Amino acid sequence: MTFEQMYAKLDEIVKKLEGQGVGLEESIKLFNDGLELSRKCLESLNQSKGKILLLTDELNKLTEEFNPDGRN
């Protein structure tokens, strides 16, 4: 499941929990599902952050190789 799909599902859960007519047992299940989705979303964001940092570092190294003295 993509980050966007997980986030949309999490949003659905929040709306259900905020609405009326959800019983206690269903609320607990939805809350648990929401926690799991939140954890997965955070993991996905952390992985993406790591990839961005690696790519940025690589770009900086390429820039230094192309322009070692820092002049334009």
PDB file of N, H, CA, C and O in Angstrom:
ATOM      1  N   MET A   1       0.853  -1.175   0.000  1.00  0.00           N
ATOM      2  CA  MET A   1       0.000   0.000   0.000  1.00  0.00           C
ATOM      3  C   MET A   1       0.901   1.241   0.000  1.00  0.00           C
ATOM      4  O   MET A   1       1.877   1.295   0.747  1.00  0.00           O
ATOM      5  N   THR A   2       0.582   2.220  -0.820  1.00  0.00           N
ATOM      6  H   THR A   2      -0.211   2.175  -1.427  1.00  0.00           H
ATOM      7  CA  THR A   2       1.389   3.437  -0.887  1.00  0.00           C
ATOM      8  C   THR A   2       1.110   4.329   0.319  1.00  0.00           C
ATOM      9  O   THR A   2       0.128   4.139   1.035  1.00  0.00           O
ATOM     10  N   PHE A   3       1.985   5.298   0.527  1.00  0.00           N
ATOM     11  H   PHE A   3       2.783   5.453  -0.055  1.00  0.00           H
ATOM     12  CA  PHE A   3       1.785   6.257   1.615  1.00  0.00           C
ATOM     13  C   PHE A   3       0.446   6.964   1.453  1.00  0.00           C
ATOM     14  O   PHE A   3      -0.297   7.135   2.420  1.00  0.00           O
ATOM     15  N   GLU A   4       0.150   7.369   0.243  1.00  0.00           N
ATOM     16  H   GLU A   4       0.753   7.230  -0.542  1.00  0.00           H
ATOM     17  CA  GLU A   4      -1.093   8.096  -0.012  1.00  0.00           C
ATOM     18  C   GLU A   4      -2.318   7.243   0.309  1.00  0.00           C
ATOM     19  O   GLU A   4      -3.306   7.743   0.848  1.00  0.00           O
ATOM     20  N   GLN A   5      -2.250   5.971  -0.020  1.00  0.00           N
ATOM     21  H   GLN A   5      -1.448   5.564  -0.458  1.00  0.00           H
ATOM     22  CA  GLN A   5      -3.369   5.068   0.273  1.00  0.00           C
ATOM     23  C   GLN A   5      -3.516   4.872   1.787  1.00  0.00           C
ATOM     24  O   GLN A   5      -4.627   4.877   2.317  1.00  0.00           O
ATOM     25  N   MET A   6      -2.396   4.701   2.465  1.00  0.00           N
ATOM     26  H   MET A   6      -1.493   4.697   2.035  1.00  0.00           H
ATOM     27  CA  MET A   6      -2.448   4.542   3.920  1.00  0.00           C
ATOM     28  C   MET A   6      -3.002   5.792   4.586  1.00  0.00           C
ATOM     29  O   MET A   6      -3.802   5.707   5.517  1.00  0.00           O
ATOM     30  N   TYR A   7      -2.570   6.955   4.104  1.00  0.00           N
ATOM     31  H   TYR A   7      -1.920   7.025   3.347  1.00  0.00           H
ATOM     32  CA  TYR A   7      -3.022   8.212   4.681  1.00  0.00           C
ATOM     33  C   TYR A   7      -4.523   8.411   4.457  1.00  0.00           C
ATOM     34  O   TYR A   7      -5.234   8.874   5.348  1.00  0.00           O
ATOM     35  N   ALA A   8      -4.994   8.058   3.264  1.00  0.00           N
ATOM     36  H   ALA A   8      -4.416   7.681   2.540  1.00  0.00           H
ATOM     37  CA  ALA A   8      -6.427   8.172   2.966  1.00  0.00           C
ATOM     38  C   ALA A   8      -7.234   7.236   3.866  1.00  0.00           C
ATOM     39  O   ALA A   8      -8.292   7.617   4.367  1.00  0.00           O
ATOM     40  N   LYS A   9      -6.743   6.028   4.070  1.00  0.00           N
ATOM     41  H   LYS A   9      -5.883   5.719   3.663  1.00  0.00           H
ATOM     42  CA  LYS A   9      -7.419   5.063   4.949  1.00  0.00           C
ATOM     43  C   LYS A   9      -7.434   5.578   6.386  1.00  0.00           C
ATOM     44  O   LYS A   9      -8.440   5.458   7.085  1.00  0.00           O
ATOM     45  N   LEU A  10      -6.324   6.146   6.816  1.00  0.00           N
ATOM     46  H   LEU A  10      -5.507   6.244   6.249  1.00  0.00           H
ATOM     47  CA  LEU A  10      -6.247   6.723   8.154  1.00  0.00           C
ATOM     48  C   LEU A  10      -7.250   7.871   8.297  1.00  0.00           C
ATOM     49  O   LEU A  10      -7.902   8.000   9.334  1.00  0.00           O
ATOM     50  N   ASP A  11      -7.372   8.686   7.279  1.00  0.00           N
ATOM     51  H   ASP A  11      -6.842   8.582   6.438  1.00  0.00           H
ATOM     52  CA  ASP A  11      -8.334   9.786   7.288  1.00  0.00           C
ATOM     53  C   ASP A  11      -9.772   9.256   7.406  1.00  0.00           C
ATOM     54  O   ASP A  11     -10.590   9.830   8.124  1.00  0.00           O
ATOM     55  N   GLU A  12     -10.070   8.175   6.708  1.00  0.00           N
ATOM     56  H   GLU A  12      -9.405   7.709   6.124  1.00  0.00           H
ATOM     57  CA  GLU A  12     -11.394   7.542   6.806  1.00  0.00           C
ATOM     58  C   GLU A  12     -11.666   7.086   8.241  1.00  0.00           C
ATOM     59  O   GLU A  12     -12.761   7.279   8.769  1.00  0.00           O
ATOM     60  N   ILE A  13     -10.665   6.484   8.853  1.00  0.00           N
ATOM     61  H   ILE A  13      -9.775   6.327   8.424  1.00  0.00           H
ATOM     62  CA  ILE A  13     -10.819   6.001  10.224  1.00  0.00           C
ATOM     63  C   ILE A  13     -11.096   7.157  11.174  1.00  0.00           C
ATOM     64  O   ILE A  13     -11.975   7.059  12.030  1.00  0.00           O
ATOM     65  N   VAL A  14     -10.363   8.239  11.032  1.00  0.00           N
ATOM     66  H   VAL A  14      -9.649   8.318  10.336  1.00  0.00           H
ATOM     67  CA  VAL A  14     -10.562   9.403  11.888  1.00  0.00           C
ATOM     68  C   VAL A  14     -11.983   9.939  11.728  1.00  0.00           C
ATOM     69  O   VAL A  14     -12.643  10.260  12.717  1.00  0.00           O
ATOM     70  N   LYS A  15     -12.450  10.034  10.492  1.00  0.00           N
ATOM     71  H   LYS A  15     -11.915   9.773   9.689  1.00  0.00           H
ATOM     72  CA  LYS A  15     -13.810  10.537  10.260  1.00  0.00           C
ATOM     73  C   LYS A  15     -14.861   9.625  10.894  1.00  0.00           C
ATOM     74  O   LYS A  15     -15.851  10.103  11.448  1.00  0.00           O
ATOM     75  N   LYS A  16     -14.641   8.304  10.808  1.00  0.00           N
ATOM     76  H   LYS A  16     -13.838   7.916  10.358  1.00  0.00           H
ATOM     77  CA  LYS A  16     -15.574   7.364  11.437  1.00  0.00           C
ATOM     78  C   LYS A  16     -15.574   7.536  12.948  1.00  0.00           C
ATOM     79  O   LYS A  16     -16.631   7.536  13.579  1.00  0.00           O
ATOM     80  N   LEU A  17     -14.390   7.680  13.525  1.00  0.00           N
ATOM     81  H   LEU A  17     -13.531   7.680  13.013  1.00  0.00           H
ATOM     82  CA  LEU A  17     -14.294   7.841  14.970  1.00  0.00           C
ATOM     83  C   LEU A  17     -14.891   9.163  15.441  1.00  0.00           C
ATOM     84  O   LEU A  17     -15.433   9.237  16.544  1.00  0.00           O
ATOM     85  N   GLU A  18     -14.799  10.191  14.629  1.00  0.00           N
ATOM     86  H   GLU A  18     -14.359  10.130  13.733  1.00  0.00           H
ATOM     87  CA  GLU A  18     -15.364  11.489  14.987  1.00  0.00           C
ATOM     88  C   GLU A  18     -16.881  11.521  14.817  1.00  0.00           C
ATOM     89  O   GLU A  18     -17.569  12.330  15.439  1.00  0.00           O
ATOM     90  N   GLY A  19     -17.387  10.637  13.972  1.00  0.00           N
ATOM     91  H   GLY A  19     -16.827   9.980  13.467  1.00  0.00           H
ATOM     92  CA  GLY A  19     -18.823  10.591  13.726  1.00  0.00           C
ATOM     93  C   GLY A  19     -19.571   9.910  14.860  1.00  0.00           C
ATOM     94  O   GLY A  19     -18.981   9.456  15.840  1.00  0.00           O
ATOM     95  N   GLN A  20     -20.850   9.856  14.701  1.00  0.00           N
ATOM     96  H   GLN A  20     -21.330  10.225  13.905  1.00  0.00           H
ATOM     97  CA  GLN A  20     -21.683   9.210  15.707  1.00  0.00           C
ATOM     98  C   GLN A  20     -22.112   7.845  15.201  1.00  0.00           C
ATOM     99  O   GLN A  20     -22.048   7.558  14.005  1.00  0.00           O
ATOM    100  N   GLY A  21     -22.547   7.018  16.125  1.00  0.00           N
ATOM    101  H   GLY A  21     -22.599   7.252  17.096  1.00  0.00           H
ATOM    102  CA  GLY A  21     -23.078   5.722  15.736  1.00  0.00           C
ATOM    103  C   GLY A  21     -22.075   4.599  15.693  1.00  0.00           C
ATOM    104  O   GLY A  21     -22.405   3.494  15.264  1.00  0.00           O
ATOM    105  N   VAL A  22     -20.834   4.858  16.135  1.00  0.00           N
ATOM    106  H   VAL A  22     -20.566   5.756  16.483  1.00  0.00           H
ATOM    107  CA  VAL A  22     -19.823   3.803  16.168  1.00  0.00           C
ATOM    108  C   VAL A  22     -19.785   3.269  17.594  1.00  0.00           C
ATOM    109  O   VAL A  22     -19.576   4.024  18.544  1.00  0.00           O
ATOM    110  N   GLY A  23     -19.987   1.979  17.735  1.00  0.00           N
ATOM    111  H   GLY A  23     -20.157   1.365  16.964  1.00  0.00           H
ATOM    112  CA  GLY A  23     -19.979   1.355  19.051  1.00  0.00           C
ATOM    113  C   GLY A  23     -18.589   1.252  19.640  1.00  0.00           C
ATOM    114  O   GLY A  23     -17.587   1.509  18.971  1.00  0.00           O
ATOM    115  N   LEU A  24     -18.550   0.871  20.905  1.00  0.00           N
ATOM    116  H   LEU A  24     -19.363   0.662  21.448  1.00  0.00           H
ATOM    117  CA  LEU A  24     -17.291   0.783  21.627  1.00  0.00           C
ATOM    118  C   LEU A  24     -16.329  -0.210  20.986  1.00  0.00           C
ATOM    119  O   LEU A  24     -15.167   0.120  20.750  1.00  0.00           O
ATOM    120  N   GLU A  25     -16.793  -1.405  20.706  1.00  0.00           N
ATOM    121  H   GLU A  25     -17.737  -1.673  20.898  1.00  0.00           H
ATOM    122  CA  GLU A  25     -15.923  -2.437  20.130  1.00  0.00           C
ATOM    123  C   GLU A  25     -15.362  -2.010  18.774  1.00  0.00           C
ATOM    124  O   GLU A  25     -14.178  -2.192  18.494  1.00  0.00           O
ATOM    125  N   GLU A  26     -16.236  -1.437  17.935  1.00  0.00           N
ATOM    126  H   GLU A  26     -17.198  -1.290  18.162  1.00  0.00           H
ATOM    127  CA  GLU A  26     -15.774  -0.967  16.620  1.00  0.00           C
ATOM    128  C   GLU A  26     -14.805   0.195  16.782  1.00  0.00           C
ATOM    129  O   GLU A  26     -13.825   0.290  16.043  1.00  0.00           O
ATOM    130  N   SER A  27     -15.068   1.082  17.739  1.00  0.00           N
ATOM    131  H   SER A  27     -15.864   1.005  18.339  1.00  0.00           H
ATOM    132  CA  SER A  27     -14.175   2.216  17.987  1.00  0.00           C
ATOM    133  C   SER A  27     -12.784   1.737  18.389  1.00  0.00           C
ATOM    134  O   SER A  27     -11.776   2.279  17.935  1.00  0.00           O
ATOM    135  N   ILE A  28     -12.738   0.730  19.235  1.00  0.00           N
ATOM    136  H   ILE A  28     -13.557   0.290  19.605  1.00  0.00           H
ATOM    137  CA  ILE A  28     -11.447   0.193  19.670  1.00  0.00           C
ATOM    138  C   ILE A  28     -10.707  -0.419  18.487  1.00  0.00           C
ATOM    139  O   ILE A  28      -9.503  -0.214  18.331  1.00  0.00           O
ATOM    140  N   LYS A  29     -11.423  -1.170  17.656  1.00  0.00           N
ATOM    141  H   LYS A  29     -12.401  -1.337  17.783  1.00  0.00           H
ATOM    142  CA  LYS A  29     -10.806  -1.769  16.466  1.00  0.00           C
ATOM    143  C   LYS A  29     -10.300  -0.688  15.517  1.00  0.00           C
ATOM    144  O   LYS A  29      -9.178  -0.770  15.016  1.00  0.00           O
ATOM    145  N   LEU A  30     -11.130   0.325  15.271  1.00  0.00           N
ATOM    146  H   LEU A  30     -12.041   0.391  15.679  1.00  0.00           H
ATOM    147  CA  LEU A  30     -10.721   1.417  14.379  1.00  0.00           C
ATOM    148  C   LEU A  30      -9.508   2.154  14.942  1.00  0.00           C
ATOM    149  O   LEU A  30      -8.582   2.496  14.207  1.00  0.00           O
ATOM    150  N   PHE A  31      -9.523   2.395  16.252  1.00  0.00           N
ATOM    151  H   PHE A  31     -10.275   2.118  16.849  1.00  0.00           H
ATOM    152  CA  PHE A  31      -8.400   3.076  16.881  1.00  0.00           C
ATOM    153  C   PHE A  31      -7.114   2.266  16.714  1.00  0.00           C
ATOM    154  O   PHE A  31      -6.066   2.818  16.380  1.00  0.00           O
ATOM    155  N   ASN A  32      -7.199   0.972  16.946  1.00  0.00           N
ATOM    156  H   ASN A  32      -8.051   0.523  17.218  1.00  0.00           H
ATOM    157  CA  ASN A  32      -6.047   0.092  16.782  1.00  0.00           C
ATOM    158  C   ASN A  32      -5.553   0.096  15.332  1.00  0.00           C
ATOM    159  O   ASN A  32      -4.351   0.178  15.078  1.00  0.00           O
ATOM    160  N   ASP A  33      -6.493   0.006  14.387  1.00  0.00           N
ATOM    161  H   ASP A  33      -7.469  -0.061  14.594  1.00  0.00           H
ATOM    162  CA  ASP A  33      -6.130   0.061  12.960  1.00  0.00           C
ATOM    163  C   ASP A  33      -5.462   1.395  12.624  1.00  0.00           C
ATOM    164  O   ASP A  33      -4.505   1.446  11.851  1.00  0.00           O
ATOM    165  N   GLY A  34      -5.982   2.469  13.216  1.00  0.00           N
ATOM    166  H   GLY A  34      -6.759   2.427  13.844  1.00  0.00           H
ATOM    167  CA  GLY A  34      -5.412   3.797  12.987  1.00  0.00           C
ATOM    168  C   GLY A  34      -3.994   3.909  13.516  1.00  0.00           C
ATOM    169  O   GLY A  34      -3.129   4.504  12.872  1.00  0.00           O
ATOM    170  N   LEU A  35      -3.756   3.335  14.693  1.00  0.00           N
ATOM    171  H   LEU A  35      -4.459   2.852  15.216  1.00  0.00           H
ATOM    172  CA  LEU A  35      -2.397   3.345  15.247  1.00  0.00           C
ATOM    173  C   LEU A  35      -1.425   2.604  14.339  1.00  0.00           C
ATOM    174  O   LEU A  35      -0.310   3.066  14.100  1.00  0.00           O
ATOM    175  N   GLU A  36      -1.855   1.452  13.837  1.00  0.00           N
ATOM    176  H   GLU A  36      -2.761   1.077  14.031  1.00  0.00           H
ATOM    177  CA  GLU A  36      -1.001   0.658  12.942  1.00  0.00           C
ATOM    178  C   GLU A  36      -0.706   1.425  11.650  1.00  0.00           C
ATOM    179  O   GLU A  36       0.428   1.437  11.173  1.00  0.00           O
ATOM    180  N   LEU A  37      -1.726   2.057  11.096  1.00  0.00           N
ATOM    181  H   LEU A  37      -2.648   2.047  11.483  1.00  0.00           H
ATOM    182  CA  LEU A  37      -1.519   2.842   9.873  1.00  0.00           C
ATOM    183  C   LEU A  37      -0.606   4.033  10.140  1.00  0.00           C
ATOM    184  O   LEU A  37       0.238   4.372   9.311  1.00  0.00           O
ATOM    185  N   SER A  38      -0.775   4.668  11.301  1.00  0.00           N
ATOM    186  H   SER A  38      -1.460   4.392  11.975  1.00  0.00           H
ATOM    187  CA  SER A  38       0.097   5.795  11.663  1.00  0.00           C
ATOM    188  C   SER A  38       1.547   5.352  11.721  1.00  0.00           C
ATOM    189  O   SER A  38       2.437   6.045  11.228  1.00  0.00           O
ATOM    190  N   ARG A  39       1.785   4.191  12.326  1.00  0.00           N
ATOM    191  H   ARG A  39       1.062   3.628  12.727  1.00  0.00           H
ATOM    192  CA  ARG A  39       3.146   3.654  12.428  1.00  0.00           C
ATOM    193  C   ARG A  39       3.728   3.404  11.038  1.00  0.00           C
ATOM    194  O   ARG A  39       4.881   3.738  10.768  1.00  0.00           O
ATOM    195  N   LYS A  40       2.921   2.816  10.168  1.00  0.00           N
ATOM    196  H   LYS A  40       1.984   2.544  10.388  1.00  0.00           H
ATOM    197  CA  LYS A  40       3.393   2.532   8.807  1.00  0.00           C
ATOM    198  C   LYS A  40       3.655   3.825   8.029  1.00  0.00           C
ATOM    199  O   LYS A  40       4.617   3.909   7.265  1.00  0.00           O
ATOM    200  N   CYS A  41       2.801   4.825   8.224  1.00  0.00           N
ATOM    201  H   CYS A  41       2.020   4.757   8.844  1.00  0.00           H
ATOM    202  CA  CYS A  41       3.011   6.117   7.556  1.00  0.00           C
ATOM    203  C   CYS A  41       4.315   6.750   8.024  1.00  0.00           C
ATOM    204  O   CYS A  41       5.078   7.270   7.210  1.00  0.00           O
ATOM    205  N   LEU A  42       4.576   6.711   9.325  1.00  0.00           N
ATOM    206  H   LEU A  42       3.956   6.289   9.986  1.00  0.00           H
ATOM    207  CA  LEU A  42       5.819   7.278   9.854  1.00  0.00           C
ATOM    208  C   LEU A  42       7.036   6.531   9.333  1.00  0.00           C
ATOM    209  O   LEU A  42       8.055   7.147   9.019  1.00  0.00           O
ATOM    210  N   GLU A  43       6.941   5.213   9.239  1.00  0.00           N
ATOM    211  H   GLU A  43       6.114   4.712   9.495  1.00  0.00           H
ATOM    212  CA  GLU A  43       8.048   4.432   8.677  1.00  0.00           C
ATOM    213  C   GLU A  43       8.301   4.833   7.226  1.00  0.00           C
ATOM    214  O   GLU A  43       9.449   4.988   6.809  1.00  0.00           O
ATOM    215  N   SER A  44       7.234   4.997   6.471  1.00  0.00           N
ATOM    216  H   SER A  44       6.301   4.871   6.810  1.00  0.00           H
ATOM    217  CA  SER A  44       7.359   5.385   5.069  1.00  0.00           C
ATOM    218  C   SER A  44       7.994   6.769   4.946  1.00  0.00           C
ATOM    219  O   SER A  44       8.860   6.989   4.098  1.00  0.00           O
ATOM    220  N   LEU A  45       7.561   7.692   5.793  1.00  0.00           N
ATOM    221  H   LEU A  45       6.858   7.513   6.481  1.00  0.00           H
ATOM    222  CA  LEU A  45       8.139   9.041   5.762  1.00  0.00           C
ATOM    223  C   LEU A  45       9.618   9.014   6.140  1.00  0.00           C
ATOM    224  O   LEU A  45      10.426   9.716   5.532  1.00  0.00           O
ATOM    225  N   ASN A  46       9.973   8.214   7.134  1.00  0.00           N
ATOM    226  H   ASN A  46       9.316   7.644   7.628  1.00  0.00           H
ATOM    227  CA  ASN A  46      11.382   8.121   7.540  1.00  0.00           C
ATOM    228  C   ASN A  46      12.238   7.512   6.438  1.00  0.00           C
ATOM    229  O   ASN A  46      13.370   7.947   6.223  1.00  0.00           O
ATOM    230  N   GLN A  47      11.711   6.507   5.736  1.00  0.00           N
ATOM    231  H   GLN A  47      10.792   6.154   5.910  1.00  0.00           H
ATOM    232  CA  GLN A  47      12.452   5.919   4.618  1.00  0.00           C
ATOM    233  C   GLN A  47      12.642   6.944   3.506  1.00  0.00           C
ATOM    234  O   GLN A  47      13.717   7.045   2.916  1.00  0.00           O
ATOM    235  N   SER A  48      11.586   7.702   3.229  1.00  0.00           N
ATOM    236  H   SER A  48      10.713   7.621   3.709  1.00  0.00           H
ATOM    237  CA  SER A  48      11.679   8.727   2.191  1.00  0.00           C
ATOM    238  C   SER A  48      12.665   9.805   2.586  1.00  0.00           C
ATOM    239  O   SER A  48      13.429  10.289   1.752  1.00  0.00           O
ATOM    240  N   LYS A  49      12.654  10.185   3.856  1.00  0.00           N
ATOM    241  H   LYS A  49      12.033   9.791   4.535  1.00  0.00           H
ATOM    242  CA  LYS A  49      13.600  11.186   4.345  1.00  0.00           C
ATOM    243  C   LYS A  49      15.030  10.695   4.146  1.00  0.00           C
ATOM    244  O   LYS A  49      15.893  11.451   3.702  1.00  0.00           O
ATOM    245  N   GLY A  50      15.278   9.428   4.476  1.00  0.00           N
ATOM    246  H   GLY A  50      14.577   8.813   4.837  1.00  0.00           H
ATOM    247  CA  GLY A  50      16.610   8.852   4.295  1.00  0.00           C
ATOM    248  C   GLY A  50      17.051   8.882   2.842  1.00  0.00           C
ATOM    249  O   GLY A  50      18.202   9.200   2.541  1.00  0.00           O
ATOM    250  N   LYS A  51      16.137   8.552   1.944  1.00  0.00           N
ATOM    251  H   LYS A  51      15.202   8.294   2.188  1.00  0.00           H
ATOM    252  CA  LYS A  51      16.462   8.577   0.512  1.00  0.00           C
ATOM    253  C   LYS A  51      16.775   9.996   0.054  1.00  0.00           C
ATOM    254  O   LYS A  51      17.706  10.214  -0.721  1.00  0.00           O
ATOM    255  N   ILE A  52      15.995  10.956   0.534  1.00  0.00           N
ATOM    256  H   ILE A  52      15.238  10.779   1.163  1.00  0.00           H
ATOM    257  CA  ILE A  52      16.218  12.353   0.152  1.00  0.00           C
ATOM    258  C   ILE A  52      17.566  12.832   0.659  1.00  0.00           C
ATOM    259  O   ILE A  52      18.287  13.528  -0.056  1.00  0.00           O
ATOM    260  N   LEU A  53      17.914  12.463   1.892  1.00  0.00           N
ATOM    261  H   LEU A  53      17.329  11.897   2.472  1.00  0.00           H
ATOM    262  CA  LEU A  53      19.211  12.861   2.441  1.00  0.00           C
ATOM    263  C   LEU A  53      20.361  12.259   1.637  1.00  0.00           C
ATOM    264  O   LEU A  53      21.354  12.937   1.373  1.00  0.00           O
ATOM    265  N   LEU A  54      20.233  10.993   1.246  1.00  0.00           N
ATOM    266  H   LEU A  54      19.426  10.442   1.460  1.00  0.00           H
ATOM    267  CA  LEU A  54      21.274  10.363   0.427  1.00  0.00           C
ATOM    268  C   LEU A  54      21.407  11.048  -0.925  1.00  0.00           C
ATOM    269  O   LEU A  54      22.518  11.295  -1.394  1.00  0.00           O
ATOM    270  N   LEU A  55      20.279  11.354  -1.550  1.00  0.00           N
ATOM    271  H   LEU A  55      19.376  11.153  -1.170  1.00  0.00           H
ATOM    272  CA  LEU A  55      20.314  12.011  -2.852  1.00  0.00           C
ATOM    273  C   LEU A  55      20.885  13.424  -2.751  1.00  0.00           C
ATOM    274  O   LEU A  55      21.634  13.864  -3.624  1.00  0.00           O
ATOM    275  N   THR A  56      20.527  14.126  -1.687  1.00  0.00           N
ATOM    276  H   THR A  56      19.919  13.769  -0.977  1.00  0.00           H
ATOM    277  CA  THR A  56      21.047  15.476  -1.483  1.00  0.00           C
ATOM    278  C   THR A  56      22.552  15.442  -1.271  1.00  0.00           C
ATOM    279  O   THR A  56      23.280  16.282  -1.800  1.00  0.00           O
ATOM    280  N   ASP A  57      23.017  14.462  -0.490  1.00  0.00           N
ATOM    281  H   ASP A  57      22.425  13.780  -0.060  1.00  0.00           H
ATOM    282  CA  ASP A  57      24.452  14.304  -0.263  1.00  0.00           C
ATOM    283  C   ASP A  57      25.177  14.018  -1.576  1.00  0.00           C
ATOM    284  O   ASP A  57      26.240  14.576  -1.848  1.00  0.00           O
ATOM    285  N   GLU A  58      24.587  13.143  -2.381  1.00  0.00           N
ATOM    286  H   GLU A  58      23.723  12.690  -2.160  1.00  0.00           H
ATOM    287  CA  GLU A  58      25.186  12.819  -3.680  1.00  0.00           C
ATOM    288  C   GLU A  58      25.234  14.058  -4.575  1.00  0.00           C
ATOM    289  O   GLU A  58      26.232  14.298  -5.253  1.00  0.00           O
ATOM    290  N   LEU A  59      24.164  14.835  -4.576  1.00  0.00           N
ATOM    291  H   LEU A  59      23.352  14.640  -4.025  1.00  0.00           H
ATOM    292  CA  LEU A  59      24.131  16.064  -5.375  1.00  0.00           C
ATOM    293  C   LEU A  59      25.205  17.037  -4.900  1.00  0.00           C
ATOM    294  O   LEU A  59      25.878  17.665  -5.717  1.00  0.00           O
ATOM    295  N   ASN A  60      25.368  17.164  -3.590  1.00  0.00           N
ATOM    296  H   ASN A  60      24.821  16.654  -2.927  1.00  0.00           H
ATOM    297  CA  ASN A  60      26.395  18.062  -3.055  1.00  0.00           C
ATOM    298  C   ASN A  60      27.789  17.617  -3.474  1.00  0.00           C
ATOM    299  O   ASN A  60      28.632  18.448  -3.815  1.00  0.00           O
ATOM    300  N   LYS A  61      28.035  16.309  -3.451  1.00  0.00           N
ATOM    301  H   LYS A  61      27.350  15.635  -3.175  1.00  0.00           H
ATOM    302  CA  LYS A  61      29.345  15.796  -3.881  1.00  0.00           C
ATOM    303  C   LYS A  61      29.591  16.080  -5.357  1.00  0.00           C
ATOM    304  O   LYS A  61      30.695  16.465  -5.743  1.00  0.00           O
ATOM    305  N   LEU A  62      28.555  15.890  -6.188  1.00  0.00           N
ATOM    306  H   LEU A  62      27.658  15.578  -5.875  1.00  0.00           H
ATOM    307  CA  LEU A  62      28.693  16.184  -7.614  1.00  0.00           C
ATOM    308  C   LEU A  62      28.945  17.663  -7.846  1.00  0.00           C
ATOM    309  O   LEU A  62      29.740  18.035  -8.710  1.00  0.00           O
ATOM    310  N   THR A  63      28.278  18.498  -7.084  1.00  0.00           N
ATOM    311  H   THR A  63      27.633  18.196  -6.382  1.00  0.00           H
ATOM    312  CA  THR A  63      28.453  19.944  -7.218  1.00  0.00           C
ATOM    313  C   THR A  63      29.873  20.337  -6.831  1.00  0.00           C
ATOM    314  O   THR A  63      30.491  21.168  -7.497  1.00  0.00           O
ATOM    315  N   GLU A  64      30.396  19.744  -5.753  1.00  0.00           N
ATOM    316  H   GLU A  64      29.894  19.069  -5.212  1.00  0.00           H
ATOM    317  CA  GLU A  64      31.764  20.033  -5.325  1.00  0.00           C
ATOM    318  C   GLU A  64      32.779  19.577  -6.366  1.00  0.00           C
ATOM    319  O   GLU A  64      33.772  20.263  -6.606  1.00  0.00           O
ATOM    320  N   GLU A  65      32.538  18.423  -6.985  1.00  0.00           N
ATOM    321  H   GLU A  65      31.731  17.866  -6.790  1.00  0.00           H
ATOM    322  CA  GLU A  65      33.439  17.929  -8.025  1.00  0.00           C
ATOM    323  C   GLU A  65      33.432  18.850  -9.236  1.00  0.00           C
ATOM    324  O   GLU A  65      34.472  19.095  -9.847  1.00  0.00           O
ATOM    325  N   PHE A  66      32.265  19.352  -9.572  1.00  0.00           N
ATOM    326  H   PHE A  66      31.421  19.152  -9.075  1.00  0.00           H
ATOM    327  CA  PHE A  66      32.128  20.217 -10.743  1.00  0.00           C
ATOM    328  C   PHE A  66      32.692  21.618 -10.451  1.00  0.00           C
ATOM    329  O   PHE A  66      33.247  22.271 -11.335  1.00  0.00           O
ATOM    330  N   ASN A  67      32.542  22.056  -9.223  1.00  0.00           N
ATOM    331  H   ASN A  67      32.091  21.526  -8.505  1.00  0.00           H
ATOM    332  CA  ASN A  67      32.938  23.405  -8.844  1.00  0.00           C
ATOM    333  C   ASN A  67      33.670  23.354  -7.504  1.00  0.00           C
ATOM    334  O   ASN A  67      33.116  23.797  -6.498  1.00  0.00           O
ATOM    335  N   PRO A  68      34.896  22.829  -7.455  1.00  0.00           N
ATOM    336  CA  PRO A  68      35.582  22.575  -6.178  1.00  0.00           C
ATOM    337  C   PRO A  68      35.902  23.825  -5.360  1.00  0.00           C
ATOM    338  O   PRO A  68      35.954  23.745  -4.133  1.00  0.00           O
ATOM    339  N   ASP A  69      36.116  24.973  -5.997  1.00  0.00           N
ATOM    340  H   ASP A  69      36.073  25.038  -6.994  1.00  0.00           H
ATOM    341  CA  ASP A  69      36.471  26.172  -5.229  1.00  0.00           C
ATOM    342  C   ASP A  69      35.258  26.993  -4.819  1.00  0.00           C
ATOM    343  O   ASP A  69      35.425  28.043  -4.197  1.00  0.00           O
ATOM    344  N   GLY A  70      34.057  26.561  -5.138  1.00  0.00           N
ATOM    345  H   GLY A  70      33.922  25.709  -5.643  1.00  0.00           H
ATOM    346  CA  GLY A  70      32.829  27.227  -4.700  1.00  0.00           C
ATOM    347  C   GLY A  70      32.421  28.428  -5.528  1.00  0.00           C
ATOM    348  O   GLY A  70      31.443  29.098  -5.199  1.00  0.00           O
ATOM    349  N   ARG A  71      33.152  28.715  -6.599  1.00  0.00           N
ATOM    350  H   ARG A  71      33.947  28.170  -6.866  1.00  0.00           H
ATOM    351  CA  ARG A  71      32.797  29.841  -7.461  1.00  0.00           C
ATOM    352  C   ARG A  71      31.794  29.416  -8.518  1.00  0.00           C
ATOM    353  O   ARG A  71      31.791  28.267  -8.959  1.00  0.00           O
ATOM    354  N   ASN A  72      30.950  30.343  -8.919  1.00  0.00           N
ATOM    355  H   ASN A  72      30.952  31.277  -8.561  1.00  0.00           H
ATOM    356  CA  ASN A  72      29.981  30.080  -9.996  1.00  0.00           C
ATOM    357  C   ASN A  72      30.595  30.208 -11.345  1.00  0.00           C
ATOM    358  O   ASN A  72      29.915  30.018 -12.353  1.00  0.00           O
TER     359      ASN A  72
END
